[in-house]
Amino acid sequence: MKTQKQTTARPVKNPIAQKKDVYLYWIVAAAMISFGLSVFNDYALDDFIVIVKNKYTLQGFAGIWNILSHDSFAGMTAGDVVGLAGVRYRPLSLVTFAIEQQFFKGSPFISHLINVILYAISGVLLFKWLLQFKTTYSDDRWKQIALVASLLFMVLPVHSESIINIKGRDDIFCLLFFLLTSLQLFKYVNSGMRKNLAFAAVFYFLSIMSKETAITFLAVFPLTLFLFSNSTRQKLVSVLSVTGSVACLFLLFRYLATTNNAGIMSTDILNNPFINASSIQRFATVLYCWLLYLELILFPLHLSYDYNFNQVPLTHFDNPWVVLSIAIHLSMAILAIYFFRKKRIYAFSILFYFITFSVVSNLFLDTGAPIAERFMLFPSIGFCLAISTMTIAGFEKLKERKVNLPISQFKVLLLVTVLSAFTIRNVMRCYDWKDNNILFLADVNQTPNSAKSQLNAGIACLNYAGETSGTEKEKWIDKSQGYLAKGIEIYPKKIDGYINLGVGYSWKNDFENAELWWNKAIAINPTSLDLVTPLKVLANHYFQQGMQFGSDKKFDASIGAMVHALQYDSLNAEIFFNIGGAYYTIQHWDSAIYYFQKTISLNPDYPNALTGLHSAMSSLAMKQGKK
């Protein structure tokens, strides 16, 4: 008689939980494939502000206190005074940069890798956060919506600046800690445990220390809990009290850190785009920019690091695109009100978009730019959620109506197509952001009417010219002059273009044209520190020219060239001495005495100056004695 083999009971695996784990891998993969190539990039653009040229970040651990106690841009400036309107207090990302400097001594690979990893983690947290929502959809359908929204968010090309530019870590940190805060708030509402509220307070403090835009979350937190949880009024009050207290604490820290080094209102239109606009023009242009933001999310074909003057010209309310923007945003507001009473996801998506966009919209506060792609990191969450809900719900309705189409296959095909297209665009942006030179030359084609884009493209060409020689060098110089001339045409008051045009001509040994362009820069801003080197170059050129004339016994020409040199370096003892020597040679004793005396006044120990002076005075005395 056979005995039956005894078996032990085993726990049944939850297939939904397993699926959720697989989804998390998809989200991480989406981030890594889209932006993973950025780890091979160098520093670019604002990385120089927060890392490469930031005196506090470069100090490593020793600079952390200064980071915490100053404006976030103070470390790049003389006297810690920021030449921009307003203050920026975002110390958390800078602290991590200082730590990286301490251990890795300025490794862009490490910094880029950290950004990509943090972004991937944020995508996972976004998915987990959305799964906490109690909606009218079935669990299975809502998981699909949450997954599509998270995947779409991960690959939106408009996010590329925030991820690929290391400086964008302030945005990533702000997002990551916002999501951690939100998850803890859901746990608090569901369990009532105070420790979750305490954790939420800590995470929210880290979020707002990452970037001030987190102040808008004071409205997002109660909105989310009201619409998608079983929160009581008492718990909502507790949430508002705790997060409000954290925000007040941050504002106190911000005030103490920045009160002595507040920014200065910029008069440069490249940093203050609405400085010359009337109230009507400003409002109309702002509304037009809102439409352009939607275009950047939906059709990210022309992405750029810069949209400043005059890529987005000032406009009026008779512009049909402004009218369209008003119509779209009013419709969104009406839909939000309509769906809010029903606690529908569309209401939340629109309100989330408006709330997080409010502080960067230029409606209430000037951001220093008409458009910046990084400003879309948070608002695009609402966009992704609305689009995914609309798409999944639409396919489900077709399925319910038994439309004779392969609905499931078409749904997957559409998702894969969109994700693939956006991912390819992100990979292209990773290469565009390889370094400043590549970025400047790539993006000038996307924003050709931006003065900054044109001027920076000219600088990139000069950088390449400096690395070559011969005909290749001249080609790069000629190319740079085309960009610089266009930049000057767009914005004639910016001296950078004039200076760099002069640099190109000086490299061609065409000092006549170099002097022409540098003098135009002097006429605009004679005290600019950027002119110090060009003026010394001119002085040295005419000095050497004078020395050559002297060697050729052309003393009048020699004196003329050296006097010309003094126009650009009036405190150079060597020039005065050699002019004195030339006058001495042609026996103009009184002029020789004057220039030898100037030499000695500038440098009492200048070799042979005193001897020359005594000799000239003796010769003059003898000449006068003969008379």
Legacy VTK file of the C-alpha trace (Angstrom):
# vtk DataFile Version 3.0
C-alpha trace
ASCII
DATASET POLYDATA
POINTS 627 float
0.000 0.000 0.000
1.445 3.313 -1.155
1.464 6.199 1.182
0.438 9.537 -0.178
3.295 12.029 -0.314
2.748 14.749 2.200
2.822 18.271 0.862
3.063 21.576 2.609
0.951 24.585 1.865
2.658 27.405 0.007
1.567 31.011 -0.181
-0.086 31.942 -3.431
1.757 34.684 -5.271
-0.254 37.746 -6.069
-0.218 38.103 -9.874
-1.161 41.776 -9.654
1.767 42.494 -7.339
4.083 40.621 -9.725
2.783 42.680 -12.622
3.334 45.860 -10.665
6.969 44.857 -10.104
7.402 44.326 -13.837
5.874 47.732 -14.488
8.482 49.279 -12.221
11.223 47.773 -14.383
9.556 49.261 -17.462
9.555 52.709 -15.890
13.216 52.482 -14.886
14.130 51.209 -18.356
12.273 54.115 -19.976
14.357 56.614 -18.003
17.646 54.804 -18.553
17.179 54.350 -22.301
16.010 57.933 -22.782
18.723 59.674 -20.810
21.397 57.068 -20.070
23.745 58.370 -22.772
24.008 61.654 -20.880
26.478 60.009 -18.460
29.148 60.439 -21.158
28.507 64.191 -21.375
30.692 66.948 -20.016
29.508 69.933 -17.971
27.262 72.329 -19.913
25.432 75.617 -19.510
24.258 76.189 -15.911
26.570 73.445 -14.614
29.253 76.134 -14.646
27.140 78.283 -12.307
26.486 75.605 -9.698
29.579 73.420 -10.040
32.535 74.379 -12.231
32.764 78.069 -11.263
30.974 77.967 -7.924
33.535 78.720 -5.229
31.430 77.126 -2.486
30.687 73.902 -4.336
34.341 73.495 -5.267
35.316 73.584 -1.568
33.620 70.242 -0.933
32.558 69.717 2.670
34.128 73.053 3.629
31.704 74.928 1.399
28.464 73.395 2.668
27.825 76.021 5.336
28.254 78.817 2.800
25.881 77.015 0.444
23.259 76.849 3.185
23.756 80.465 4.204
23.818 82.215 0.810
21.802 82.680 -2.351
22.301 79.631 -4.566
24.018 81.703 -7.271
26.216 83.656 -4.838
29.124 81.252 -5.160
29.738 82.294 -8.748
29.875 86.046 -8.115
32.247 88.616 -6.686
31.118 89.826 -3.286
28.346 87.206 -3.215
25.915 89.664 -4.833
23.738 88.152 -7.543
23.172 90.233 -10.675
19.671 88.902 -11.226
16.276 89.973 -9.955
14.958 88.171 -6.902
16.688 85.497 -4.849
17.238 81.797 -5.401
17.589 79.564 -2.378
17.968 75.944 -3.509
20.770 74.587 -1.376
20.052 70.850 -1.372
21.334 70.081 -4.879
24.394 72.283 -4.324
25.189 70.392 -1.124
25.222 67.143 -3.111
27.481 68.761 -5.719
29.872 69.774 -2.937
29.877 66.202 -1.613
30.632 64.904 -5.111
33.502 67.385 -5.361
34.847 66.098 -2.061
34.883 62.461 -3.187
35.177 62.573 -6.985
36.928 65.930 -7.669
34.605 67.086 -10.387
33.428 64.030 -12.312
30.602 64.869 -14.738
30.083 61.124 -15.286
29.142 60.603 -11.635
26.922 63.678 -11.543
25.057 62.749 -14.719
24.634 59.168 -13.506
23.126 60.364 -10.224
20.660 62.569 -12.127
19.463 59.685 -14.301
19.117 57.332 -11.318
17.191 59.918 -9.296
14.880 60.544 -12.244
14.226 56.803 -12.656
13.407 56.540 -8.936
11.036 59.486 -9.310
9.225 57.627 -12.098
8.753 54.607 -9.834
7.454 56.831 -7.043
5.099 58.573 -9.467
3.563 55.222 -10.393
3.242 54.209 -6.733
1.673 57.584 -5.892
-0.915 57.322 -8.647
-1.845 53.834 -7.477
-2.929 55.357 -4.142
-5.720 57.312 -5.839
-9.243 56.089 -5.166
-10.976 56.740 -8.483
-14.184 55.702 -10.219
-12.219 53.367 -12.486
-11.693 49.679 -11.786
-8.370 48.699 -10.233
-7.131 47.099 -13.434
-8.056 50.056 -15.624
-6.567 52.555 -13.176
-3.285 50.586 -13.075
-3.151 50.889 -16.849
-3.757 54.629 -16.657
-1.129 55.059 -13.938
1.394 53.013 -15.900
0.865 54.877 -19.174
1.007 58.236 -17.377
4.276 57.266 -15.636
5.890 55.922 -18.803
4.829 58.973 -20.786
6.187 61.248 -18.073
9.516 59.400 -18.114
10.105 59.984 -21.823
8.700 63.485 -22.407
11.475 65.279 -24.349
10.560 68.598 -22.715
12.124 67.134 -19.551
15.508 66.658 -21.227
16.989 69.900 -19.895
16.103 69.028 -16.295
17.731 65.591 -16.569
20.689 66.096 -18.905
21.830 69.407 -17.436
23.351 68.454 -14.066
22.063 71.695 -12.589
18.554 70.275 -13.142
19.005 68.134 -10.051
17.165 70.838 -8.097
14.058 70.000 -10.162
14.585 66.245 -9.830
15.056 66.451 -6.061
11.989 68.656 -5.765
9.951 66.064 -7.686
11.337 63.049 -5.823
10.688 64.494 -2.364
7.252 65.767 -3.423
6.290 62.206 -4.314
7.733 60.817 -1.065
5.776 63.451 0.856
2.581 62.581 -0.973
2.989 58.864 -0.319
3.447 59.506 3.389
0.356 61.721 3.445
-1.709 58.932 1.921
-0.362 56.569 4.583
-1.281 59.077 7.283
-4.827 59.466 5.948
-5.286 55.696 5.714
-3.681 54.754 9.021
-3.926 57.901 11.130
-0.371 57.320 12.395
1.423 60.521 13.315
4.819 59.150 12.292
3.699 59.249 8.649
2.808 62.916 9.068
6.257 63.509 10.584
7.944 61.747 7.672
5.858 63.837 5.285
7.069 67.013 6.998
10.718 65.959 6.606
10.305 65.041 2.928
8.426 68.242 2.165
11.173 70.281 3.802
13.727 68.541 1.550
11.529 69.200 -1.469
11.179 72.904 -0.795
14.914 73.144 0.025
15.502 71.751 -3.460
13.473 74.406 -5.268
11.089 77.133 -4.166
8.405 76.005 -6.630
7.506 73.391 -4.015
5.527 76.166 -2.297
2.707 75.333 -4.755
2.397 71.883 -3.185
0.572 73.498 -0.276
-2.415 73.492 -2.630
-1.634 70.156 -4.323
-1.514 68.073 -1.121
-5.051 68.833 0.149
-6.433 68.754 -3.404
-5.102 65.231 -3.955
-6.328 63.926 -0.598
-9.731 65.564 -0.965
-10.368 64.053 -4.396
-8.759 60.626 -4.071
-8.775 59.515 -0.447
-11.210 59.021 2.413
-9.624 61.821 4.363
-11.614 63.586 7.039
-11.715 67.328 7.474
-9.645 66.998 10.640
-6.876 65.127 8.830
-6.879 67.665 6.007
-6.461 70.432 8.568
-3.559 68.509 10.124
-1.918 68.121 6.721
-2.307 71.822 5.971
-0.992 72.797 9.396
2.136 70.645 9.131
3.024 71.472 5.514
2.241 75.146 6.103
4.579 75.191 9.101
7.325 73.577 7.018
6.851 76.224 4.323
7.101 79.004 6.913
10.279 77.462 8.329
11.769 77.362 4.836
10.827 81.007 4.190
12.580 81.957 7.431
15.739 80.090 6.390
15.530 81.656 2.944
15.214 85.144 4.396
18.162 84.679 6.748
20.350 83.233 3.987
19.612 85.787 1.290
18.836 89.035 3.112
22.400 90.333 2.686
22.932 89.251 -0.901
19.625 89.763 -2.634
19.589 89.999 -6.408
19.713 93.206 -8.397
17.031 94.015 -10.941
18.580 93.319 -14.344
18.243 95.951 -17.068
19.417 93.472 -19.712
16.525 92.247 -21.860
18.197 88.824 -22.067
17.566 88.412 -18.327
14.438 90.551 -18.088
12.388 89.817 -21.233
9.455 92.110 -20.423
11.466 95.167 -19.357
10.390 97.165 -22.427
6.862 95.765 -22.659
3.661 97.606 -21.824
1.234 95.870 -19.472
-0.907 94.817 -22.438
2.069 93.489 -24.378
3.389 91.610 -21.384
0.071 89.915 -20.624
-0.560 89.010 -24.273
2.966 87.633 -24.710
2.693 85.586 -21.523
-0.545 84.011 -22.768
1.095 83.258 -26.103
3.962 81.533 -24.272
1.436 79.321 -22.475
0.394 78.000 -25.877
4.029 77.411 -26.828
4.496 75.328 -23.678
1.698 73.009 -24.780
3.358 72.743 -28.180
6.676 71.791 -26.557
4.954 68.980 -24.658
2.977 67.623 -27.621
5.374 68.294 -30.494
8.938 68.508 -29.111
10.590 69.048 -32.480
12.332 72.347 -31.770
13.788 72.092 -28.279
16.384 74.602 -27.123
18.255 75.711 -24.032
17.255 79.325 -24.774
14.057 81.090 -25.887
15.067 84.616 -24.965
15.025 87.847 -26.959
13.832 87.861 -29.663
12.750 84.261 -30.241
9.379 85.101 -28.717
8.636 88.690 -29.791
6.269 90.873 -27.804
2.730 90.582 -29.115
-0.810 91.923 -28.645
-4.287 90.518 -28.137
-5.047 90.783 -31.850
-2.628 87.915 -32.444
-4.784 84.846 -33.343
-2.409 82.559 -31.427
-3.024 84.598 -28.273
-6.771 84.251 -28.845
-6.338 80.488 -29.297
-4.316 80.265 -26.078
-7.039 82.117 -24.166
-9.688 79.803 -25.605
-7.752 76.651 -24.704
-6.913 77.698 -21.165
-10.406 79.010 -20.461
-11.811 75.708 -21.700
-9.436 73.847 -19.398
-10.583 75.961 -16.448
-14.255 75.345 -17.240
-13.647 71.596 -17.543
-11.809 71.586 -14.222
-14.770 73.239 -12.501
-17.223 70.882 -14.176
-15.346 67.703 -13.280
-14.330 68.858 -9.799
-17.811 68.317 -8.385
-17.685 64.759 -9.697
-14.177 64.208 -8.334
-12.971 63.133 -11.751
-9.345 62.694 -12.675
-9.619 65.357 -15.385
-10.315 68.032 -12.790
-7.243 67.012 -10.814
-5.046 66.886 -13.936
-6.002 70.390 -15.029
-5.784 71.891 -11.551
-2.422 70.206 -10.937
-1.185 71.709 -14.205
-2.416 75.207 -13.327
-1.212 75.136 -9.708
2.330 73.957 -10.408
2.582 76.162 -13.512
1.443 79.299 -11.703
4.825 80.279 -10.221
6.713 79.830 -13.513
4.024 81.187 -15.842
5.290 84.821 -15.693
1.769 85.832 -14.740
2.573 86.639 -11.111
6.389 86.562 -10.980
8.995 87.253 -13.646
11.137 84.161 -14.189
13.820 85.894 -16.260
12.825 84.038 -19.435
9.667 83.952 -21.558
9.943 80.158 -21.821
12.139 77.506 -20.203
11.676 73.789 -20.802
12.634 72.902 -17.233
9.526 74.729 -16.003
7.369 71.945 -17.472
8.661 69.129 -15.248
5.833 69.406 -12.720
2.937 70.732 -14.828
3.469 67.924 -17.330
2.392 65.390 -14.672
-1.134 66.735 -15.005
-0.849 66.622 -18.785
0.390 62.991 -18.817
-2.356 61.935 -16.427
-5.092 63.555 -18.509
-3.791 62.131 -21.801
-3.381 58.601 -20.413
-6.845 58.686 -18.827
-8.414 59.946 -22.036
-6.596 57.348 -24.151
-7.246 54.282 -21.966
-10.852 55.291 -21.328
-11.360 55.866 -25.056
-10.057 52.423 -25.951
-12.227 50.835 -23.252
-15.333 52.532 -24.666
-14.510 51.203 -28.124
-14.097 47.766 -26.612
-17.432 48.002 -24.804
-19.161 48.998 -28.026
-17.587 45.951 -29.678
-16.024 47.934 -32.473
-14.647 45.552 -35.059
-11.003 46.481 -34.499
-8.065 44.826 -32.709
-8.371 47.298 -29.830
-5.759 45.794 -27.506
-3.144 45.491 -30.239
-3.825 49.001 -31.496
-3.520 50.363 -27.954
-0.127 48.720 -27.457
1.061 49.831 -30.900
0.091 53.440 -30.213
1.846 53.426 -26.840
5.017 51.844 -28.229
5.083 54.285 -31.156
4.764 57.369 -28.951
7.245 56.121 -26.370
9.742 55.145 -29.082
9.467 58.499 -30.864
9.958 60.430 -27.647
12.829 58.169 -26.561
14.647 58.728 -29.856
14.211 62.475 -29.404
15.691 62.213 -25.896
18.706 60.254 -27.158
19.276 63.011 -29.728
19.080 65.617 -26.957
21.651 63.678 -24.934
24.079 64.157 -27.797
23.078 67.820 -28.268
23.959 68.449 -24.613
27.380 66.756 -24.917
29.110 70.035 -24.089
28.567 73.757 -24.576
30.000 73.910 -28.085
27.808 71.110 -29.434
24.755 72.457 -27.598
25.190 75.990 -28.914
25.572 74.880 -32.526
22.701 72.386 -32.306
20.160 74.703 -30.722
20.858 77.814 -32.801
18.995 76.049 -35.609
15.983 75.544 -33.324
15.816 79.123 -32.025
17.382 81.227 -34.817
15.776 84.471 -33.616
17.348 84.304 -30.172
20.239 86.752 -29.773
21.789 84.564 -27.094
21.610 81.463 -29.313
23.331 83.276 -32.172
26.019 84.832 -29.975
26.744 81.552 -28.198
26.963 79.713 -31.535
29.558 82.277 -32.558
31.521 81.549 -29.366
31.362 77.807 -30.078
32.839 78.358 -33.547
35.640 80.461 -32.059
36.339 77.683 -29.558
36.701 75.202 -32.419
38.852 77.708 -34.331
41.168 77.895 -31.334
41.727 74.146 -31.575
42.672 74.168 -35.293
44.982 76.001 -37.663
45.329 77.070 -41.269
42.317 77.058 -43.575
40.251 75.053 -41.072
40.771 77.775 -38.479
39.682 80.452 -40.948
36.540 78.483 -41.837
35.498 78.350 -38.186
36.249 82.061 -37.742
34.175 82.955 -40.817
31.329 80.808 -39.529
31.502 82.450 -36.109
31.317 85.902 -37.672
28.055 84.980 -39.392
26.453 83.946 -36.100
27.851 86.927 -34.213
26.653 89.397 -36.831
23.153 87.889 -36.641
23.225 88.129 -32.845
24.214 91.786 -33.027
21.474 92.430 -35.568
18.889 90.961 -33.170
20.237 92.735 -30.087
22.726 95.556 -30.844
23.178 96.522 -27.174
24.962 93.311 -26.159
28.710 93.894 -26.352
29.643 90.191 -26.411
29.093 89.985 -30.158
31.286 93.000 -30.892
34.067 91.686 -28.664
34.040 88.217 -30.201
33.908 89.577 -33.746
37.052 91.512 -32.867
38.641 88.346 -31.489
38.029 86.558 -34.792
39.579 89.371 -36.789
42.583 89.529 -34.447
43.163 85.806 -35.032
43.273 86.612 -38.731
45.808 89.359 -37.959
43.280 91.872 -39.255
43.717 94.312 -36.388
42.100 97.180 -38.249
38.715 95.407 -38.205
39.374 94.003 -34.728
39.886 97.548 -33.470
36.720 98.679 -35.256
34.528 96.109 -33.480
36.213 96.518 -30.098
35.712 100.271 -30.276
32.013 99.686 -30.882
31.969 97.610 -27.695
33.756 100.437 -25.847
31.106 102.888 -27.035
28.379 100.689 -25.499
30.088 99.881 -22.187
33.565 101.370 -21.700
33.947 99.925 -18.192
33.195 96.300 -19.084
35.738 93.884 -17.636
35.359 91.788 -20.800
37.247 94.529 -22.649
40.404 94.272 -20.547
42.025 91.526 -22.623
41.033 92.902 -26.083
42.446 96.307 -25.175
45.723 94.755 -24.076
45.842 92.804 -27.347
45.419 96.034 -29.314
48.020 97.817 -27.212
50.500 94.992 -27.706
49.833 94.891 -31.473
50.545 98.585 -31.956
53.516 98.420 -29.577
55.080 95.577 -31.573
54.292 97.441 -34.766
56.056 100.475 -33.343
59.069 98.376 -32.355
59.295 97.003 -35.900
59.150 100.506 -37.370
61.932 101.474 -34.986
64.072 98.562 -36.157
63.513 99.771 -39.724
64.645 103.286 -38.704
61.124 104.656 -39.367
60.983 106.558 -36.122
58.027 108.821 -36.891
55.917 105.779 -37.770
57.257 103.999 -34.679
56.207 106.869 -32.407
52.758 107.048 -34.064
52.131 103.323 -33.551
53.236 103.427 -29.901
51.160 106.498 -29.117
48.258 104.568 -30.649
49.066 101.699 -28.263
48.760 104.090 -25.317
45.084 104.641 -26.190
44.450 101.056 -25.024
47.057 100.696 -22.280
47.750 104.142 -20.845
49.600 102.859 -17.768
52.220 100.741 -19.534
55.674 101.986 -18.543
57.366 99.993 -21.304
55.446 101.826 -24.028
56.292 105.228 -22.539
59.965 104.264 -22.270
60.222 103.172 -25.901
58.448 106.301 -27.143
60.977 108.281 -25.119
63.760 106.240 -26.710
62.440 106.945 -30.213
62.278 110.672 -29.529
65.763 110.507 -28.047
67.068 108.861 -31.220
65.659 111.608 -33.449
66.921 114.187 -30.921
63.542 115.566 -29.844
64.873 116.041 -26.325
61.867 117.738 -24.763
59.499 114.957 -25.891
62.017 112.326 -24.792
62.202 113.937 -21.339
58.387 113.932 -21.036
58.068 110.227 -21.867
61.005 109.183 -19.680
59.435 111.106 -16.788
56.086 109.335 -17.381
57.948 106.019 -17.378
59.537 106.768 -14.021
56.245 107.974 -12.518
54.656 104.643 -13.476
57.658 102.518 -12.514
60.474 104.271 -10.626
62.714 101.222 -11.044
62.245 100.812 -14.792
65.695 99.875 -16.251
67.572 102.707 -18.003
64.659 105.140 -17.662
66.544 107.391 -15.242
69.713 107.194 -17.343
67.763 108.108 -20.477
66.096 111.008 -18.683
69.432 112.438 -17.473
70.976 112.013 -20.901
68.025 113.711 -22.632
68.103 116.578 -20.125
71.841 117.008 -20.650
71.442 116.998 -24.416
68.626 119.539 -24.194
70.761 121.758 -21.947
73.667 121.592 -24.376
71.344 122.443 -27.280
69.918 125.406 -25.391
73.446 126.492 -24.342
74.618 126.571 -27.928
71.751 128.859 -28.743
LINES 1 628
627 0 1 2 3 4 5 6 7 8 9 10 11 12 13 14 15 16 17 18 19 20 21 22 23 24 25 26 27 28 29 30 31 32 33 34 35 36 37 38 39 40 41 42 43 44 45 46 47 48 49 50 51 52 53 54 55 56 57 58 59 60 61 62 63 64 65 66 67 68 69 70 71 72 73 74 75 76 77 78 79 80 81 82 83 84 85 86 87 88 89 90 91 92 93 94 95 96 97 98 99 100 101 102 103 104 105 106 107 108 109 110 111 112 113 114 115 116 117 118 119 120 121 122 123 124 125 126 127 128 129 130 131 132 133 134 135 136 137 138 139 140 141 142 143 144 145 146 147 148 149 150 151 152 153 154 155 156 157 158 159 160 161 162 163 164 165 166 167 168 169 170 171 172 173 174 175 176 177 178 179 180 181 182 183 184 185 186 187 188 189 190 191 192 193 194 195 196 197 198 199 200 201 202 203 204 205 206 207 208 209 210 211 212 213 214 215 216 217 218 219 220 221 222 223 224 225 226 227 228 229 230 231 232 233 234 235 236 237 238 239 240 241 242 243 244 245 246 247 248 249 250 251 252 253 254 255 256 257 258 259 260 261 262 263 264 265 266 267 268 269 270 271 272 273 274 275 276 277 278 279 280 281 282 283 284 285 286 287 288 289 290 291 292 293 294 295 296 297 298 299 300 301 302 303 304 305 306 307 308 309 310 311 312 313 314 315 316 317 318 319 320 321 322 323 324 325 326 327 328 329 330 331 332 333 334 335 336 337 338 339 340 341 342 343 344 345 346 347 348 349 350 351 352 353 354 355 356 357 358 359 360 361 362 363 364 365 366 367 368 369 370 371 372 373 374 375 376 377 378 379 380 381 382 383 384 385 386 387 388 389 390 391 392 393 394 395 396 397 398 399 400 401 402 403 404 405 406 407 408 409 410 411 412 413 414 415 416 417 418 419 420 421 422 423 424 425 426 427 428 429 430 431 432 433 434 435 436 437 438 439 440 441 442 443 444 445 446 447 448 449 450 451 452 453 454 455 456 457 458 459 460 461 462 463 464 465 466 467 468 469 470 471 472 473 474 475 476 477 478 479 480 481 482 483 484 485 486 487 488 489 490 491 492 493 494 495 496 497 498 499 500 501 502 503 504 505 506 507 508 509 510 511 512 513 514 515 516 517 518 519 520 521 522 523 524 525 526 527 528 529 530 531 532 533 534 535 536 537 538 539 540 541 542 543 544 545 546 547 548 549 550 551 552 553 554 555 556 557 558 559 560 561 562 563 564 565 566 567 568 569 570 571 572 573 574 575 576 577 578 579 580 581 582 583 584 585 586 587 588 589 590 591 592 593 594 595 596 597 598 599 600 601 602 603 604 605 606 607 608 609 610 611 612 613 614 615 616 617 618 619 620 621 622 623 624 625 626
